[in-house]
C-alpha cells in the first residue's frame, strides 16, 4: 500500500515560522502527500508555494478548541478559501455535542460548509473527550451538515486516533462521508492499521518517517 497519497503533512505548532511552513510544503511536494495541514495565517503562503504541485492545502479553523462562535468559524473558512485553501479541517463545538445539542452542532458545521462552497470540510470530533454515543451523533451531525470527512482528533487534547474510534466512525458515516485519523500516528504500521480500520486520510507530522520507513 502506497501511503503517500493518504497523508496530510502537518505543522500546527503555535511557534511555526514561515520558514517552517515553506519546508513543510517542499517536503509534501517531494513526497507526493495529499495536502499540508496548517493554521490559517499560513494559507496564502502554502497555496503559493504549492501552486501546480498537485499537493493541496488543508486549513485548520476553530482550532484547536472549537468553542468560538459559528460566525467566527464561518469567517475563518471564507478567508481560507480566499487565500487559496483546497480543504478545511474544522473543530466541532465539543461542549454542545456532549450536552446533546445536535441542532447547534449541525448548524455550526453547515455554516462552515456554506462559507466554503466546493471545498471539502473535515469535522474534527476530538474523540478522546467523547463517549461512543457522542462520537456517533457527531458523525451523523457532520453528514447531515454536508461535511466531506469526520476526523478523530486535533492532536492537541489528551489523546489521538484509536483503531476503535476510526472503526466506529466508519460504521457511523457509512457512505455519507470519509474518515480522517489524526493524532499519535508515527510509523507505517500504525498508518496502515488506521486505513484498514476505515480511515481514508491520515493526519500526521511524521509523514516522512511513515513513507521512508
C-alpha positions as CSV (number, residue, x, y, z in Angstrom):
1,X,0.0,0.0,0.0
2,X,1.4,3.4,-1.0
3,X,0.8,5.7,1.9
4,X,1.9,9.0,0.4
5,X,-1.5,9.9,-1.0
6,X,-3.2,9.3,2.3
7,X,-1.1,11.8,4.3
8,X,-1.9,15.3,5.3
9,X,1.6,16.5,6.2
10,X,1.0,18.6,9.3
11,X,2.6,21.5,11.2
12,X,0.1,23.2,13.5
13,X,2.6,24.3,16.1
14,X,2.0,27.8,17.5
15,X,5.7,28.6,17.1
16,X,5.9,27.6,13.4
17,X,7.6,30.2,11.3
18,X,7.2,31.0,7.6
19,X,10.5,29.0,7.0
20,X,8.9,26.0,8.8
21,X,5.8,26.2,6.6
22,X,7.9,26.5,3.4
23,X,9.9,23.4,4.5
24,X,6.6,21.5,5.1
25,X,5.4,22.4,1.7
26,X,8.6,21.4,0.0
27,X,8.6,18.1,1.8
28,X,4.9,17.5,0.8
29,X,5.7,18.2,-2.8
30,X,8.8,15.9,-2.8
31,X,6.9,13.0,-1.2
32,X,3.6,13.4,-3.1
33,X,1.4,13.9,0.0
34,X,-2.3,14.7,-0.2
35,X,-2.1,18.1,1.5
36,X,-0.3,20.1,4.1
37,X,-2.3,20.9,7.2
38,X,-1.6,24.3,8.6
39,X,-3.0,27.2,10.7
40,X,-4.9,29.8,8.8
41,X,-2.3,32.6,8.8
42,X,-0.1,30.4,6.5
43,X,-2.8,29.5,3.9
44,X,-1.8,32.1,1.3
45,X,1.9,31.2,1.7
46,X,1.3,27.5,1.4
47,X,-1.1,27.9,-1.6
48,X,1.6,29.9,-3.4
49,X,4.4,27.6,-2.5
50,X,2.4,24.5,-3.7
51,X,0.9,26.0,-6.8
52,X,0.9,23.5,-9.7
53,X,2.3,20.7,-7.5
54,X,-0.8,18.6,-7.0
55,X,-0.5,18.9,-3.2
56,X,-3.5,20.6,-1.6
57,X,-3.7,22.9,1.4
58,X,-5.8,21.9,4.5
59,X,-6.5,25.0,6.6
60,X,-7.5,24.3,10.2
61,X,-10.2,26.6,11.6
62,X,-11.8,26.9,15.0
63,X,-8.6,25.3,16.1
64,X,-7.9,23.6,18.5
65,X,-10.9,24.1,20.8
66,X,-13.9,24.5,18.5
67,X,-15.5,26.7,21.2
68,X,-15.7,30.0,19.3
69,X,-18.9,31.3,17.7
70,X,-20.3,29.9,14.5
71,X,-19.9,33.3,12.8
72,X,-16.2,33.3,13.7
73,X,-15.7,29.8,12.2
74,X,-17.5,30.8,9.0
75,X,-15.5,34.0,8.6
76,X,-12.3,32.0,9.1
77,X,-13.4,29.5,6.5
78,X,-14.3,32.2,3.9
79,X,-10.9,33.8,4.4
80,X,-9.1,30.5,4.0
81,X,-10.9,30.0,0.7
82,X,-10.0,33.5,-0.4
83,X,-6.4,32.7,0.5
84,X,-6.3,29.6,-1.7
85,X,-7.1,26.6,0.6
86,X,-8.3,23.4,-1.0
87,X,-9.6,21.7,2.1
88,X,-10.8,22.8,5.6
89,X,-10.4,21.0,8.9
90,X,-12.8,22.5,11.5
91,X,-13.2,21.6,15.2
92,X,-16.7,20.7,16.3
93,X,-18.2,22.5,19.3
94,X,-17.4,19.7,21.7
95,X,-19.3,21.0,24.6
96,X,-22.5,21.4,22.6
97,X,-22.1,17.9,21.2
98,X,-21.6,16.5,24.7
99,X,-24.8,18.2,26.0
100,X,-26.8,16.8,23.2
101,X,-27.4,20.0,21.2
102,X,-27.3,18.3,17.8
103,X,-29.2,21.1,16.1
104,X,-26.5,23.6,17.1
105,X,-23.7,21.2,16.1
106,X,-25.2,20.6,12.7
107,X,-25.8,24.4,12.1
108,X,-22.2,25.1,13.2
109,X,-20.8,22.7,10.7
110,X,-23.2,23.7,7.9
111,X,-22.2,27.3,8.3
112,X,-18.6,26.4,7.5
113,X,-19.6,24.2,4.6
114,X,-21.7,27.0,3.2
115,X,-18.8,29.5,3.7
116,X,-16.5,27.3,1.6
117,X,-18.6,26.2,-1.4
118,X,-17.0,23.3,-3.2
119,X,-14.2,22.9,-0.6
120,X,-14.2,19.6,1.3
121,X,-14.7,20.2,5.1
122,X,-13.3,17.8,7.6
123,X,-15.0,17.9,11.0
124,X,-12.7,17.2,14.0
125,X,-14.8,15.5,16.7
126,X,-12.0,15.3,19.4
127,X,-12.9,11.7,20.2
128,X,-10.8,11.5,23.3
129,X,-13.3,13.8,25.0
130,X,-16.4,11.8,23.8
131,X,-18.1,8.5,24.5
132,X,-19.1,6.2,21.7
133,X,-22.7,7.6,21.5
134,X,-21.4,11.1,21.3
135,X,-19.0,10.1,18.5
136,X,-21.8,8.5,16.6
137,X,-24.0,11.6,17.0
138,X,-21.1,13.8,15.9
139,X,-20.7,11.7,12.8
140,X,-24.4,11.9,12.0
141,X,-24.5,15.7,12.5
142,X,-21.5,16.0,10.2
143,X,-23.1,14.0,7.4
144,X,-26.3,16.0,7.8
145,X,-24.4,19.3,7.5
146,X,-22.7,18.3,4.3
147,X,-19.2,17.6,5.6
148,X,-16.8,15.6,3.4
149,X,-14.9,13.9,6.3
150,X,-15.1,13.2,10.0
151,X,-11.8,13.3,11.8
152,X,-10.7,11.8,15.1
153,X,-8.6,14.4,16.8
154,X,-6.7,17.7,16.8
155,X,-3.6,16.2,18.4
156,X,-3.8,19.0,21.0
157,X,-6.0,17.3,23.6
158,X,-5.5,14.3,25.9
159,X,-5.5,11.6,23.2
160,X,-5.2,11.0,19.4
161,X,-6.6,8.5,17.0
162,X,-7.5,5.0,18.0
163,X,-8.5,2.0,15.9
164,X,-11.7,1.7,17.9
165,X,-12.8,5.3,17.1
166,X,-11.9,5.0,13.4
167,X,-13.9,1.8,13.0
168,X,-16.8,3.4,15.0
169,X,-16.8,6.5,12.8
170,X,-16.5,4.4,9.6
171,X,-19.6,2.5,10.6
172,X,-21.5,5.6,11.7
173,X,-21.0,7.6,8.4
174,X,-21.4,4.7,6.0
175,X,-21.1,6.1,2.5
176,X,-22.1,9.6,3.8
177,X,-18.5,10.9,4.1
178,X,-14.9,9.8,4.6
179,X,-12.8,9.4,7.8
180,X,-9.6,11.0,8.7
181,X,-7.4,9.6,11.5
182,X,-5.1,12.1,13.2
183,X,-3.1,12.3,16.4
184,X,-0.3,9.9,17.5
185,X,0.3,8.2,14.2
186,X,4.1,7.9,13.9
187,X,5.0,5.0,11.6
188,X,3.9,3.0,8.6
189,X,2.4,0.1,10.6
190,X,0.2,2.5,12.6
191,X,-0.9,4.3,9.5
192,X,-1.8,1.1,7.7
193,X,-3.8,-0.2,10.7
194,X,-5.8,3.1,10.7
195,X,-6.5,2.6,7.0
196,X,-7.5,-1.0,7.5
197,X,-9.9,0.2,10.3
198,X,-11.6,2.6,7.8
199,X,-9.5,5.7,7.5
200,X,-9.3,7.4,4.1
201,X,-6.8,10.0,5.2
202,X,-4.0,10.2,7.8
203,X,-3.1,13.5,9.6
204,X,0.5,13.4,10.9
205,X,3.6,15.4,11.5
206,X,5.5,12.2,10.9
207,X,4.7,11.8,7.2
208,X,8.3,11.4,6.1
209,X,9.1,8.8,8.7
210,X,6.0,6.9,7.7
211,X,6.8,6.8,4.0
212,X,10.5,6.3,4.4
213,X,10.1,3.5,6.9
